[in-house]
Amino acid sequence: MTTYTEARSTRSGRAFTSRTATGPLILLLTVAVLLSGCVTLTTDQKIARGIVVLNDFQDTAAHVYDDAKVQEAAGGKACREAAASRGVPLPPVSQATIVDLRAACDTFGTPIPYDPYKLQALAVPINATYDAIRAANSVRTAVKAGQAGDTMGALSKAADAVRSLLAGAKEVGVKFPPAVLKALEALGL
């Protein structure tokens, strides 16, 4: 129904087209080892593992976003086909008509699962989270190399970006896998 901005994946730095099931598994294993206490970690290692958890969340969010775009497009196509088969004209898709259009699609039994404009806007916090995580890791590596930097400030900005992304996803109705949310909870997010 509409054109979307692509969300970037932190793993590749590019827009993506495929989904792997290993991301949530790696995230879960990383958090399990981190929380088990069986490994003594330096502060830098703890920060690095926290960044890995944030990175895996952002990557999962980008994949969930991509899946939601596919679902929204399929819902819109099914609705247009149902309306055409009934001879019912649909209004052009716009921010002003999307609420009425989604209601009409519901009556045809072909709901559009997400507001396409709100879904498209979700790419902004996904990409902001990507940038904040990369910046936090850059500061961490610079500090580790002896340069001046505010690692905790950078991590705080990354955490704020994650919170913004979670709030945006909630508003749109996009859901994340429980394991990913549990890993964020373990970090206090």
C-alpha positions as CSV (number, residue, x, y, z in Angstrom):
1,M,0.0,0.0,0.0
2,T,2.9,2.3,0.6
3,T,6.7,2.6,0.1
4,Y,8.8,2.0,3.2
5,T,12.2,3.2,4.5
6,E,14.4,0.1,5.0
7,A,15.7,-0.6,8.5
8,R,19.4,-1.4,8.8
9,S,20.7,-4.5,10.5
10,T,23.6,-4.0,12.8
11,R,25.1,-7.3,11.7
12,S,25.7,-6.2,8.1
13,G,25.1,-2.4,8.2
14,R,22.9,-2.9,5.1
15,A,19.2,-3.3,4.5
16,F,18.3,-6.9,4.7
17,T,16.1,-9.3,2.9
18,S,16.4,-12.6,4.7
19,R,15.8,-13.7,8.3
20,T,17.9,-16.1,10.3
21,A,16.8,-18.0,13.4
22,T,20.2,-17.9,15.0
23,G,20.1,-14.3,16.3
24,P,17.6,-14.9,19.2
25,L,19.5,-18.2,20.0
26,I,22.8,-16.4,20.2
27,L,21.3,-13.6,22.2
28,L,19.8,-16.1,24.7
29,L,23.1,-18.0,25.1
30,T,25.0,-14.8,25.5
31,V,22.7,-13.6,28.2
32,A,22.7,-17.0,29.9
33,V,26.5,-17.1,30.2
34,L,26.5,-13.4,31.3
35,L,24.0,-14.1,34.0
36,S,25.3,-17.4,35.2
37,G,28.2,-15.8,37.0
38,C,30.4,-18.8,36.1
39,V,32.8,-16.6,34.1
40,T,34.6,-13.7,35.7
41,L,34.5,-10.7,33.4
42,T,36.4,-7.4,33.3
43,T,34.3,-4.2,33.2
44,D,35.2,-3.9,29.5
45,Q,34.0,-7.5,28.8
46,K,30.7,-6.8,30.7
47,I,30.2,-3.6,28.6
48,A,31.0,-5.5,25.4
49,R,28.6,-8.2,26.2
50,G,25.9,-5.7,27.0
51,I,26.5,-4.1,23.7
52,V,26.2,-7.5,22.1
53,V,22.8,-7.9,23.7
54,L,21.7,-4.4,22.5
55,N,23.1,-5.3,19.0
56,D,21.1,-8.5,18.9
57,F,18.0,-6.7,20.0
58,Q,18.4,-4.1,17.2
59,D,19.0,-6.8,14.7
60,T,15.9,-8.7,15.8
61,A,13.9,-5.5,15.7
62,A,15.0,-4.9,12.1
63,H,13.9,-8.4,11.1
64,V,10.6,-8.1,13.0
65,Y,10.0,-4.8,11.2
66,D,10.7,-6.4,7.9
67,D,8.2,-9.2,8.7
68,A,5.6,-6.6,9.7
69,K,6.0,-4.8,6.4
70,V,5.4,-8.0,4.6
71,Q,2.2,-8.7,6.7
72,E,0.9,-5.2,6.1
73,A,1.5,-5.4,2.4
74,A,-0.2,-8.8,2.2
75,G,-3.2,-7.5,4.2
76,G,-3.5,-4.5,1.9
77,K,-3.4,-6.7,-1.2
78,A,-6.0,-9.1,0.2
79,C,-8.2,-6.1,1.2
80,R,-8.0,-4.6,-2.3
81,E,-8.9,-8.0,-3.9
82,A,-11.8,-8.5,-1.5
83,A,-13.2,-5.0,-2.2
84,A,-12.8,-5.5,-6.0
85,S,-14.6,-8.9,-5.8
86,R,-17.5,-7.1,-4.0
87,G,-17.5,-4.1,-6.3
88,V,-16.7,-1.8,-3.4
89,P,-14.4,1.2,-4.2
90,L,-11.7,1.9,-1.7
91,P,-10.4,5.4,-1.0
92,P,-6.9,6.2,-2.0
93,V,-4.4,5.3,0.8
94,S,-3.3,8.3,2.8
95,Q,-2.8,9.3,6.4
96,A,-6.2,10.9,6.3
97,T,-8.0,7.7,5.0
98,I,-6.0,4.9,6.6
99,V,-8.2,4.5,9.7
100,D,-11.4,4.2,7.5
101,L,-9.6,2.0,5.1
102,R,-8.4,-0.4,7.8
103,A,-12.0,-0.5,9.2
104,A,-13.4,-1.3,5.7
105,C,-10.8,-4.1,5.3
106,D,-11.8,-5.5,8.7
107,T,-15.4,-5.8,7.5
108,F,-14.2,-7.7,4.4
109,G,-12.4,-10.2,6.8
110,T,-9.1,-9.1,5.4
111,P,-7.6,-6.9,8.1
112,I,-4.5,-4.8,7.6
113,P,-2.5,-5.7,10.7
114,Y,-0.5,-2.4,11.0
115,D,-1.1,1.2,10.2
116,P,1.4,1.6,7.3
117,Y,2.4,5.1,8.2
118,K,3.1,4.3,11.8
119,L,5.0,1.1,10.7
120,Q,7.1,3.2,8.3
121,A,7.9,5.6,11.1
122,L,9.3,2.7,13.2
123,A,12.3,2.6,10.9
124,V,13.5,5.8,12.5
125,P,14.1,4.4,16.0
126,I,15.4,1.2,14.6
127,N,18.1,3.1,12.7
128,A,18.7,5.4,15.6
129,T,19.3,2.4,17.8
130,Y,21.7,1.0,15.2
131,D,23.7,4.3,15.2
132,A,23.7,4.6,19.1
133,I,24.9,1.0,19.5
134,R,27.7,1.5,17.0
135,A,28.7,4.8,18.7
136,A,28.7,3.1,22.1
137,N,31.0,0.3,20.8
138,S,33.3,2.9,19.1
139,V,33.6,4.8,22.4
140,R,34.2,1.5,24.3
141,T,37.0,0.4,22.0
142,A,38.6,3.9,22.0
143,V,38.6,4.0,25.8
144,K,40.0,0.5,25.8
145,A,42.8,1.7,23.6
146,G,43.6,4.5,26.1
147,Q,41.8,7.4,24.4
148,A,39.4,9.7,26.3
149,G,35.7,8.9,26.1
150,D,32.5,8.6,28.0
151,T,31.6,4.9,27.7
152,M,28.7,5.1,30.2
153,G,27.3,8.2,28.5
154,A,27.4,6.4,25.1
155,L,25.8,3.3,26.7
156,S,23.1,5.5,28.2
157,K,22.3,7.0,24.8
158,A,22.1,3.5,23.4
159,A,19.8,2.4,26.2
160,D,17.6,5.5,25.5
161,A,17.4,4.6,21.8
162,V,16.3,1.0,22.8
163,R,13.6,2.4,25.0
164,S,12.4,4.7,22.2
165,L,12.3,1.7,19.9
166,L,10.4,-0.4,22.3
167,A,7.8,2.4,22.8
168,G,7.5,2.9,19.1
169,A,7.0,-0.8,18.5
170,K,4.3,-0.9,21.2
171,E,2.4,2.0,19.6
172,V,2.5,0.2,16.2
173,G,1.6,-3.2,17.8
174,V,4.8,-4.9,16.7
175,K,5.8,-7.7,19.1
176,F,9.3,-9.0,19.8
177,P,10.3,-12.6,20.8
178,P,10.1,-13.2,24.5
179,A,13.8,-14.3,24.7
180,V,14.9,-10.9,23.3
181,L,12.8,-9.0,25.8
182,K,14.1,-11.1,28.6
183,A,17.7,-10.3,27.6
184,L,16.9,-6.6,27.7
185,E,15.3,-7.1,31.1
186,A,18.5,-8.6,32.3
187,L,20.2,-5.4,31.3
188,G,17.6,-3.4,33.2
189,L,15.8,-2.1,30.2
